[in-house]
Amino acid sequence: MGNGSFAGQGIVVTGGAGAIGIACARAFLEEGAEVQLVDVDGERLEQARAALAPLGTVGAHCSALDTPAACRTAYAAFGREADALVHMAGVFEPDPLDADDRQVWERAIGSNLTNAYEMAIAFRAQHRPAAERTGRIVLCSSRAFQRGAPGRAAYTAAKGGIVGLTRTFSREFAPGILVNAIAPGLIETRMTANLIASAGAQRLSEIPLGRFGRPEDIAGVVRFLCGIDASYVTGQLITVDGGTLNSS
């Protein structure tokens, strides 16, 4: 267990049934926070909630976050003010580059970028800034945005858009809310399993630290960005990729 540095705080974690969302939730619960998991997959969401329940107060809200109203409801369902939003929800699928079929593009933009925009705006609406505590928003970009991801143009564009949102919101929401983003490299999750299976050896050879990332590697950075030690950090993109960015 931790030192209770998040005691009394409420954290909303979207993508809460995924490996990274669960790792983030665990990190906050171990430090005394109350956590609201949000995910589109109700069955996996309940499994995550049940697994985390022994650590503290954790709720679950099933939603696709596909409308402004749905995003507002995600906070209302928490039953208390959220002090931080950790937005990990998203989709990762191949893009066929078919100009006559925009379904992949629309899903990528909607599920990776539009809902980040709407969740951030809804967070600000429900947040009451206090002198002793600033709100925190952490959005999820991707290493794909920085290097380009062949076969996933829509996903890459959406994750690039996250950086623009982060830098704009950090200025608009200041001083009461700090807004930052993370750019994970290749993290071992269910979402990346097919990519690792098909191209893992090549990708591994590009990582100076010699391993794929783990969900806990992301959770540690997210916890820092939401904590007191990051009280003068806003508008930043932190890459968590085992050194790949500097070696490519």
BATOR-506221 format. One line per field, with one value per residue (C-alpha): residue number from 1; y, x, z. Coordinates in nm, 2 decimals, always signed. Layout:
N
n: NUM|...
north: Y|...
east: X|...
up: Z|...
END
This chain:
248
n: 1|2|3|4|5|6|7|8|9|10|11|12|13|14|15|16|17|18|19|20|21|22|23|24|25|26|27|28|29|30|31|32|33|34|35|36|37|38|39|40|41|42|43|44|45|46|47|48|49|50|51|52|53|54|55|56|57|58|59|60|61|62|63|64|65|66|67|68|69|70|71|72|73|74|75|76|77|78|79|80|81|82|83|84|85|86|87|88|89|90|91|92|93|94|95|96|97|98|99|100|101|102|103|104|105|106|107|108|109|110|111|112|113|114|115|116|117|118|119|120|121|122|123|124|125|126|127|128|129|130|131|132|133|134|135|136|137|138|139|140|141|142|143|144|145|146|147|148|149|150|151|152|153|154|155|156|157|158|159|160|161|162|163|164|165|166|167|168|169|170|171|172|173|174|175|176|177|178|179|180|181|182|183|184|185|186|187|188|189|190|191|192|193|194|195|196|197|198|199|200|201|202|203|204|205|206|207|208|209|210|211|212|213|214|215|216|217|218|219|220|221|222|223|224|225|226|227|228|229|230|231|232|233|234|235|236|237|238|239|240|241|242|243|244|245|246|247|248
north: +0.00|+0.36|+0.66|+0.79|+1.09|+1.08|+1.03|+1.21|+1.26|+1.12|+0.99|+0.90|+0.65|+0.58|+0.27|+0.14|-0.23|-0.23|-0.32|+0.03|+0.17|-0.10|-0.03|+0.34|+0.27|+0.04|+0.30|+0.56|+0.32|+0.22|+0.59|+0.63|+0.77|+0.68|+0.57|+0.55|+0.31|+0.39|+0.15|+0.04|-0.33|-0.40|-0.75|-0.67|-0.35|-0.54|-0.79|-0.51|-0.34|-0.67|-0.73|-0.38|-0.36|-0.50|-0.20|+0.07|+0.25|+0.18|+0.22|+0.13|+0.30|+0.14|+0.39|+0.45|+0.82|+0.89|+1.21|+1.51|+1.39|+1.05|+1.22|+1.43|+1.13|+0.95|+1.21|+1.23|+0.85|+0.89|+1.06|+1.31|+1.56|+1.42|+1.58|+1.41|+1.26|+0.99|+0.93|+0.60|+0.51|+0.44|+0.20|+0.07|-0.09|-0.11|+0.16|+0.03|+0.38|+0.34|+0.68|+0.54|+0.38|+0.62|+0.39|+0.33|+0.70|+0.80|+0.54|+0.64|+1.01|+0.96|+0.71|+0.85|+1.23|+1.35|+1.18|+1.33|+1.67|+1.61|+1.44|+1.73|+1.99|+1.80|+1.77|+2.14|+2.19|+1.97|+2.08|+2.33|+2.47|+2.50|+2.69|+2.38|+2.15|+2.19|+1.96|+1.72|+1.59|+1.33|+1.24|+0.95|+1.02|+0.76|+0.70|+0.63|+1.01|+1.09|+0.83|+0.76|+0.42|+0.26|+0.10|+0.31|+0.66|+0.74|+0.63|+0.83|+1.14|+1.11|+1.07|+1.37|+1.57|+1.47|+1.67|+1.98|+1.95|+1.91|+2.22|+2.43|+2.31|+2.36|+2.73|+2.76|+2.57|+2.73|+2.79|+2.57|+2.26|+2.11|+1.93|+1.69|+1.39|+1.07|+0.90|+0.53|+0.32|-0.05|-0.16|-0.53|-0.52|-0.70|-0.41|-0.46|-0.84|-0.89|-0.63|-0.78|-1.13|-1.02|-0.77|-0.80|-0.91|-0.61|-0.37|-0.51|-0.46|-0.08|-0.04|+0.05|-0.09|-0.43|-0.50|-0.39|-0.16|-0.28|-0.11|-0.02|+0.18|+0.41|+0.41|+0.55|+0.85|+0.91|+0.90|+1.16|+1.39|+1.38|+1.43|+1.72|+1.68|+1.78|+2.10|+2.31|+2.08|+2.15|+2.14|+1.87|+1.54|+1.28|+0.99|+0.65|+0.41|+0.27|+0.51|+0.44|+0.80|+0.90|+0.61|+0.64
east: +0.00|+0.10|+0.12|-0.23|-0.12|-0.45|-0.67|-1.01|-0.97|-1.20|-1.05|-1.24|-1.05|-1.19|-1.09|-1.12|-1.16|-0.83|-0.50|-0.37|-0.69|-0.68|-0.32|-0.39|-0.69|-0.49|-0.21|-0.47|-0.66|-0.34|-0.29|-0.63|-0.83|-1.19|-1.20|-1.48|-1.40|-1.57|-1.57|-1.79|-1.75|-1.98|-1.87|-1.50|-1.58|-1.75|-1.46|-1.22|-1.43|-1.45|-1.08|-1.00|-1.27|-1.05|-0.82|-1.08|-1.38|-1.43|-1.73|-1.81|-2.01|-2.07|-2.07|-1.94|-1.89|-2.03|-2.23|-2.17|-2.46|-2.30|-1.97|-2.15|-2.34|-2.00|-1.93|-2.28|-2.27|-1.96|-2.18|-1.91|-1.68|-1.40|-1.06|-0.89|-0.97|-0.75|-0.87|-0.74|-1.05|-0.98|-0.98|-0.68|-0.77|-0.62|-0.72|-0.79|-0.76|-1.08|-1.21|-1.56|-1.57|-1.51|-1.62|-1.27|-1.19|-1.50|-1.45|-1.09|-1.17|-1.48|-1.34|-0.99|-1.03|-1.39|-1.46|-1.14|-1.26|-1.61|-1.48|-1.24|-1.51|-1.75|-1.47|-1.43|-1.80|-1.82|-1.49|-1.49|-1.13|-0.99|-0.69|-0.53|-0.60|-0.59|-0.79|-0.59|-0.66|-0.43|-0.51|-0.37|-0.18|+0.05|+0.41|+0.23|+0.16|+0.53|+0.67|+0.37|+0.20|+0.16|-0.18|-0.33|-0.36|-0.69|-0.56|-0.24|-0.43|-0.66|-0.36|-0.20|-0.51|-0.49|-0.16|-0.33|-0.62|-0.38|-0.18|-0.49|-0.68|-0.38|-0.40|-0.78|-0.83|-0.55|-0.49|-0.75|-0.69|-0.36|-0.38|-0.11|-0.08|+0.12|+0.24|+0.29|+0.51|+0.43|+0.27|+0.17|-0.21|-0.50|-0.52|-0.16|-0.15|-0.19|+0.07|+0.32|+0.24|+0.30|+0.58|+0.71|+1.06|+1.13|+0.96|+1.16|+1.49|+1.40|+1.36|+1.68|+1.55|+1.50|+1.14|+0.79|+0.62|+0.39|+0.07|+0.23|+0.49|+0.21|+0.03|+0.34|+0.37|-0.01|+0.01|+0.30|+0.10|-0.20|+0.01|+0.15|+0.50|+0.35|+0.19|+0.39|+0.35|+0.08|+0.05|+0.31|+0.34|+0.54|+0.66|+0.68|+0.85|+1.16|+1.38|+1.26|+1.19|+1.55|+1.69|+1.49
up: +0.00|-0.05|+0.17|+0.11|-0.10|-0.29|+0.02|-0.02|-0.40|-0.66|-0.99|-1.31|-1.52|-1.87|-2.05|-1.70|-1.80|-2.00|-1.87|-1.85|-1.70|-1.43|-1.35|-1.31|-1.09|-0.87|-0.83|-0.71|-0.49|-0.32|-0.24|-0.08|-0.37|-0.47|-0.83|-1.09|-1.38|-1.71|-2.01|-2.30|-2.21|-1.92|-1.85|-1.84|-1.65|-1.37|-1.36|-1.32|-1.05|-0.85|-0.88|-0.75|-0.48|-0.20|-0.24|-0.17|-0.30|-0.67|-0.88|-1.24|-1.51|-1.85|-2.14|-2.49|-2.41|-2.76|-2.68|-2.46|-2.24|-2.20|-2.09|-1.83|-1.70|-1.64|-1.38|-1.24|-1.18|-0.96|-0.70|-0.60|-0.76|-0.97|-0.88|-1.18|-1.52|-1.66|-2.01|-2.15|-2.36|-2.73|-3.02|-3.22|-3.55|-3.90|-4.15|-4.50|-4.65|-4.84|-4.93|-4.98|-4.64|-4.35|-4.07|-3.94|-3.96|-3.78|-3.50|-3.45|-3.43|-3.22|-2.98|-2.94|-2.99|-2.97|-2.64|-2.50|-2.59|-2.45|-2.13|-2.06|-2.11|-1.88|-1.62|-1.61|-1.57|-1.27|-1.11|-0.83|-0.80|-0.45|-0.34|-0.20|-0.49|-0.86|-1.09|-1.32|-1.66|-1.82|-2.18|-2.38|-2.70|-2.85|-2.98|-3.31|-3.34|-3.32|-3.56|-3.78|-3.79|-4.13|-4.16|-3.89|-4.03|-3.86|-3.52|-3.57|-3.66|-3.36|-3.13|-3.28|-3.21|-2.84|-2.82|-2.97|-2.72|-2.43|-2.51|-2.58|-2.27|-2.05|-2.13|-2.13|-1.81|-1.61|-1.33|-1.17|-1.38|-1.51|-1.84|-1.97|-2.20|-2.22|-2.53|-2.46|-2.68|-2.73|-2.41|-2.35|-2.35|-2.52|-2.76|-2.89|-2.87|-3.25|-3.33|-3.09|-3.23|-3.59|-3.56|-3.20|-3.28|-3.51|-3.26|-2.97|-3.15|-3.17|-2.79|-2.60|-2.27|-2.44|-2.34|-2.42|-2.18|-1.90|-1.79|-1.46|-1.65|-1.77|-1.44|-1.26|-1.49|-1.47|-1.09|-1.10|-1.33|-1.09|-0.78|-0.58|-0.73|-1.08|-0.95|-1.20|-1.50|-1.76|-2.13|-2.16|-2.35|-2.18|-2.39|-2.22|-2.47|-2.33|-2.52|-2.87|-2.96|-2.89|-3.09|-3.41
END
